Amino acid sequence: MCLAVPGKIVSIHGQNATIDFGGVQREANVSLVEPKVGDYVVVHAGFAIQVVDEEDAKETIKLWEELMASQQEP
């Protein structure tokens, strides 16, 4: 099973982009979608596979952060 958390595109250079996942930046190929800087995308196996609405992305990120916080509570 895969769990995808949206990341925000901070720069695009050719078919690759730098994507920020909550402070961690990774490179991904964006040739399968048509994103622009500032868009949120879902990445799988090094490829951006979907551009996500900003509101939906932020809600997903919020839920992910809540889940991670609940795992750290004693």
Secondary structure, 3 states (H helix, E strand, C coil): CCCCCCEEEEEEECCEEEEEECCEEEEEECCCCCCCCCCEEEEECCEEEEEECHHHHHHHHHHHHHHHHHHHCC
